[in-house]
Amino acid sequence: MSKLKTHSGAAKRFKKTASGFKRKSAYKSHILTKMTTKRKRQLRGTSAVHPADLPAVKRMLRKI
């Protein structure tokens, strides 16, 4: 049987922590001129992956 491969797109977006996975907020990469300063500030930082999404993320990151 062949080796399991890590989903390379997911590997760039999620990091493993002791209690699960952390992720970056969406809508913070480009075209930020039309977004208010308050909105950009609220999107700063990381948050945990929602429990409903954990099985999918774990499946994509099997090797990590």
C-alpha positions in Angstrom: 0.0 0.0 0.0 1.3 3.5 -0.8 2.2 6.0 1.8 -0.3 8.6 3.0 0.3 12.1 1.8 -0.3 15.3 3.7 -2.7 17.8 1.9 -0.1 20.5 1.1 -2.7 23.3 1.0 -3.9 22.4 4.5 -0.4 22.0 5.8 0.2 25.7 5.0 -3.0 26.9 6.7 -3.2 24.9 9.9 -0.7 24.3 12.8 -1.0 21.5 15.3 -1.4 22.5 19.0 -1.7 20.4 22.2 -5.5 20.7 22.1 -6.2 20.7 18.4 -5.3 23.0 15.5 -5.0 26.7 15.1 -5.9 28.8 12.0 -5.6 32.3 10.7 -8.7 34.5 10.0 -10.0 34.7 6.4 -10.4 37.9 4.4 -7.0 39.3 5.5 -4.7 38.7 2.5 -5.4 41.4 -0.1 -7.7 44.3 -1.2 -7.6 45.7 2.4 -7.9 49.3 1.4 -11.7 49.2 1.4 -11.9 47.4 4.7 -12.2 49.5 7.9 -9.4 49.6 10.4 -11.7 48.0 13.0 -12.5 45.1 10.8 -8.8 44.5 10.0 -7.9 44.7 13.7 -10.6 42.1 14.6 -9.3 39.7 11.9 -5.8 39.8 13.4 -4.3 36.8 15.2 -5.3 33.1 15.2 -8.2 31.0 16.6 -8.9 27.4 17.1 -10.5 25.2 14.4 -14.2 24.5 15.2 -14.9 21.1 16.6 -17.2 20.3 13.6 -14.3 20.8 11.2 -11.7 18.9 13.2 -12.2 15.5 11.5 -11.7 16.9 8.1 -8.6 18.8 9.2 -7.2 15.7 10.9 -7.7 13.7 7.8 -5.9 16.2 5.6 -3.0 16.4 8.0 -2.5 12.7 8.8 1.3 12.7 8.8 1.8 15.8 10.9 
